Structure formats: structure tokens, C-alpha cells
Amino acid sequence: MDSKTFVAGLVDEMQALFAQLEDREALESESDGQVEIVTLLKLALTSELEASNVAAHWLPTTPEIDAKSVLAEQCADEMRHYNLILRRLEALGEDMTGFDATAHGPSPLHQYLRGLRGTVERIAAGPFACEAVAEVRNAQFIELCHALGDEETARLYEEIIQPEEVHHHRRGREILERYATTAEIQVRAAAAMRSSLAIADELKTLAEKTTGVHNVPVS
């Protein structure tokens, strides 16, 4: 299968999975039912920081310059998102002094991603899959913000965070189309994508709805 057809198939697979989510299901799954703007913003801090840290961890051992460029861009963007969200929480009246986004330790997804070695697997699981999940999560969050009258938070996501997450996913797709050119590589890329989706907090309630996503043990 040529690489563009293969990657298009992965996109279709993800979209079919996301279509099973109810209106706020990604938010409810991520927050254990605490669908509140402040709670979700604090969870987003952890997600942004972990995404930045993973990209930074991969950078030195990713030899392909184009893939390295994607990771460097994502690393910087996610860290900037972290600081924008932090400032938004402070504007909402939260005292963020001493807040530690890593207090609960690395998430299972963070541990899984850090353990990936090949560039195609890293891109498939990270920028390609995780940022696709982020796009769905953010769309639900934007709708929640509008529904609750928090237009400033909605604007932050609509104008800055969401477009950049979509950009990361698209850059990841380009890298996969460039390098996922053999059957063996395609098998590894598909497995990494599916494992990433299986671990993502935003999709954990889908484990009971589909046979396409399975829990993945993470050491």
C-alpha cells in the first residue's frame, strides 16, 4: 500500500473512533466527570507539559531533520500553551503559586511515549495520534466554554491553542506519508497509533464501546 493511502486509512480509523464520543465524553473521561472549566484547564496544564517534555526527550535521538523540526516546533508550542493556560487560570482567580502539574507523576501515556524508539512510531503515536485526540478534546472544551459564558477561555483555544494542535497533527501526517513506505513500517506505525489512542485519558470510556482499542500495559 502506498504511504498516502495508508495514512488516510489511519485518519479514517481515528475519525470513526472519535465519532463514537458523545458531546462532552472526552472531557468527562479525562476529568472523571468533573466537567468544570478550572478543573479542565489544570488537567490541560499537565497534558501540555507532558507533550512538551516528550517531544524534547525524542529530539536528540531523532535523526531525520524534518521529523526533528516537527518535534522542536511542538515542544515550543506546547510549552507556550502551558504558560497561556497558567495565566488564564490566574485571570480566573486561581492562585497558581506552587502548582505542580507533575505532582501525580508521569501519566501512562507519557511513559508509553517516552519508551518509543523509532521515528515513525514516535510520530504516529505523538503528533499524529495525540494531537488528533487533542483536537477533539479542545473542540468539546470550546463548546463548554461558550455554553458557560467564558468567552475569553474559548477565544484562547479557538485562536491559538486549537489551530496549533491541528497544525502539529498535520505535520505528523506529512512525516508519516514520507516515511511509512513499507509494509513493515506501516504495521509499526499503526500499532503505535492504536496504542496511543488506547492509553489516552480522553478516550478511556471508549474501551467498552469498541474492539479496535485495547488497554495497553505500561511499565
Order of alpha helices (4+ residues) and beta strands (2+ residues): alpha-alpha-alpha-alpha-alpha-alpha-alpha-alpha-alpha-alpha
